[in-house]
Amino acid sequence: MQNSHPKSTSLLLSIASLVLLSFSSLAQAQLKVTTTTGMIADLVHNIAQDRAQVQALMGVGVDPHLYKATQGDIRKLSQADIIFYNGLHLEGKMQSIFDKMAHKQTIVAVTANIPESQLIALDQLHDPHVWFDVRLWQLAADKVAETLVQKDPDNADFYRQNAALYQQKLTQLNLWVSQEMAKITPNKRVLITAHDAFGYFGKAYDLEVMGLQGISTAGEFGLQDIKQLKDIIVKRGISAVFVESSVSPKFIQSLVKGVQAEGQNLVIGGELYSDAMGAAGSGADNYIGMVKHNVSTIAKGLMGAAHE
């Protein structure tokens, strides 16, 4: 009887070669997409799925206002088929890099589709934290889908279908946020954080928003700013303030101690994800999870369910 092992081995090698070839072809066909923030990377993931290799430059807890690109970042950007960034000066220290690369690469601000009338104007700039209004983030999703279709028309139907499905999820999310915020009594709808990142959230869901710093954490503030905010808290009987994952908590902690020294109870209502999403497995490691975490934390904190 002839030994059949050589034939079997040859067949297995052929199959293995085909599998490796298919993976190699898929990798070559995938778009290389680099984003600045994790929120934008998550947006691209939902629309492009396995048609793109997506990497974000800024990780968990990273402040985009202060972020400076490394040589490794420059390399990733130069190798990308598409670069998505937020725009509106969120990545202020990277704008010159984008300007230099714009003549040879596809560089897109996801906020480009948002009408200026819907942006919050502050001095000579606009507030860049548009992702806190889910409806504005839906416009960012449109921009991502539009760009992917233009860059990779062979997969246009795939991108459009995924974008439509994700838009449905965002519409449901926006409704849920509105319902949760409506449960908070009007006199308690005051959101105080380390920096003024939640302006769009307040405008969209009817909360008064205050921050120690302005829209950028690069802005300066002093003891007088803390005192002014402390006086407002004492006068209005506000019972909770919030720290942010990408901003040092020490100034909010100082604010709490100052108010408590006046004999008023003030607690830290929880940690919010403002300029960056949460770590893997946190439940806030994607945009929808991040929004749900923030909304639940704000609702519990303002309604008195948080702990010191």
N, C-alpha and C positions, 0 to 999 in steps of 0.2 A: 504493500500500500504506500502511495506517495504521501509525503508529509505536506499538510495544507498550511502550516504555520507561515511560510514565506508569503503566500498569497494573502493571508489574513493581515500580516504585518504591513504589506504593501497597501492594502485597502485602508487600514487605519491611518497610515501616513498620508494617504491621499485625502481622506476626510479631514484630518487635522490641518493639512495645508489649505484646504478650501475654507475652513472655519477661520484660520488666521488671515487669509486673504480677504474674507468678507469683513472682518473686524478692521483690517487695514484700510479697506475701501471706504468703510463708514467713517473712520477717523479722518481720512482725507476729504471726504465730502462735507464733514461738519464745518460750520462757520466757527471761527475763533472770535469770541466776543469777550471784551474786557470792560468791566464797569467800575465806577468809583465806589459806590456804596453797596451794601448787602441788599438793601431794599430794591435797588434797580436790578441787581443780579437775580433776585427772586422773581421779579417781573419778567425778565427775559426767559428764565427757566420755564415759567408757566406757559409761555407762548411758543418758544422754540423747542423745548423738551430735548429729545435726543438728536435734533438737527444742529445743535450748537454746543461747543465747549465753552462754558461760561465761567469766568473767574472775576472776583471782586478784589480790588486793591485794598479796601479798608475792611478790617475784620471786626470782631466783637469788641464793643466798648471804645471804638476809635472815633475821635472827634474830627469830622470832615472839615470844619472851619480852620483847624490848626494843622491839618495833615500836609506833610511835605513828601513828594514823590522820591523814592530811592532809585538807584541805578537799575535795580531789578524791576521796578515798576515801569521805568522808561522802556526797558526791553520788552516787557509784556505788552505795553501800549503799541510799540512799533511793530510787533508781530500780529496784532489783532486785525481781523477783517472789518470789525465794527467796534467803535468805542462809544459807550453810552455814559453820559454823566448827567448830573441833576441840572446844573446851570443856575442862573439867578445868584451867582457868586457864592454858592454853598461851598464849592471847592476853590476858595479864593486863591490859595497858594499854588494851584495847578493850572490856572487859566492861561498863563504864558506858555506852558507846555502844549496845551491844546491848540493855541494859536499857531505855534510853530509847526505842528503836525497836520493842521487842517488842509494844507495844499496837496497832501499826498495820501491821506487816509479818510475813511468815513467816520466822522466824529459828530455825534448827535446829542443835543440836550433834550432829555425826555420831557422837559417842561415847555418845549417850543410850541405845542398845540394849545396851550392855555391862554385864553384871551387876557390882555392886560387888565381889562375891567374886572376880572376875577382875582387878580393878584392883590396882595396887601402891600401898599406903598409905604415905605419908611425912609424918610429923607430922600436921598438920591437913588436908593435901591428898592428892590422888592424882597419881601420875606421869601426865602427859598424853601421853607418847610411845608411844601404843598401836599406831601403824602398824608398829612393829618386830616385832610378833607378827602374822604374816599372818592367823592365824585371828581375831584381834580386828578386823583391818581388814575382814575379811569381814562382821563384824557392822555395821561402819560402812557398808559397801556396802548392806546390807539397809535401813539407816535412810535412805540417800539414795534408793533405789528406792521405798521406802514413801512418802516425802515427794513425790517426783515424781508418783507415781500419784494421790495425794490432790489435788495442785495441778492436775494436767492429766489427768483421768480418760479423756478421749478417746484418749489415747495410752498407756493403761495396759498393754495387751498388749505394745506396743513396748518399754516400759521393763522389764517383767518378763522378756521374752525376752533383752534385752541384759544384764540383771543376772544371769540364769542362766548365760549364756555367760561373763561375766566371772568369776563365782564358780568356774567350772570352771578357768579360768586361775589363779586364786588358790590353789585346792586343789593344782594341779600345782606352783605356786611353793613352797608350804609344804613339800611333800614333797621338792623339790629342795634347799631350804635345810637341812632336817633331814639329808639325805644328805651334803651338803657339810660341815656342821659335825661330823658323826660321823667324818669322816676325820682330824680333828685329835686327836692323842693327849691324854688327859685332863690330864696335867701342863702342857700348853701352852694350855689353854682359859681364858686370862685376858685379858680385853679392857679396856685402859686408854685412855681418851679425855679430851678437854678438859672435858666436862661429862657428867653422869650421864644421858645420853639413851637408853642401850641396856639399861635394866633389863628391859624386856619381851623384848628379843631374848635376853638371857642366860637368863631364866626359861624361855622357850619352847624354846630350842635348847641348853641345858645349858652355858652359859659363866658364869664368874665375871666380874662387871663392876665396874670402878672408874672414878671420874671425879674430876678436880681440883675441879670445882664440883658443886653439887647438881643437881637436875632442872631448875633455871632458871639461865640464864646471868646473870640479874640478881643471883644470890647472890654473896656475897663470900667470898674465900679469901685466904690469905697465904703467906708463905715457910714457915711451919710446916707448912701443908698439903702443899706441894711436898716438904719434907723427909721428912714421914711416908710419902708415896707413894714417894719415892726409896728409903727404907730397906726398904720392902716389896719393891720391884723387885730390889734388891741381894740381900736375904735369900732370895728365891724364885728368883732366876736368870731373871727374865723378860727376853726378848730384843727385844720390839717393843712400841711404843705407837703411837697413831694420832691424827692431827689431823682436824679437822672443817671442812667447807667454809663453814659459817656462823659459826664461832668463830675468833678470832685464834689463830694457831699458836704465838705467842711463849712461852706458859707451858709447853706441851708441849716446845718446843725447849729451854727452860731446864731442864726435867726431864731431858731426854736428856743435856745437858752435865753436869748434876750427877751422874748415874749413871756417865757415862764418866770423870769425874774420880775416881771410886772404883775405877777400873780394870776396870770391867765393860762389855762391849759391849752397847749398846742402840741400836736404830735406830727411825726413824719408818717404820712398816709401810705407810703410805699415807694417803690422804685419804678420809674417809668422808663421805657425805651424811647428815646427821642431821636438822636441822630444815628443810631446804629441798632440793629436787631440783637436778639439774645443768642446765647451759645446753643450749639446743637443739643437737642433734647430738652431745652428749656420750655418749649411750647411757644416761645416768641422768636423762633429761628426762621420764621417766614413772615411775610407782610401781614397776612390775615391773622396769624397767631399773635403777632406783635400788637396789632390794633386791639384785638380782643383782650389781651393782657392789660394794656393801658386803660381801656374803658372799664374793665372790671375793678382794677385797682383804684381808679379815680372815683368810681361810684361808691365803693366800700369806704374809701377814705373820707369822702365828703359827707357820707351819711352816718359816719361815726362807728364803722365796723372795724377800723384799723387799730393796730396796737402800737404803742410807743416803742 
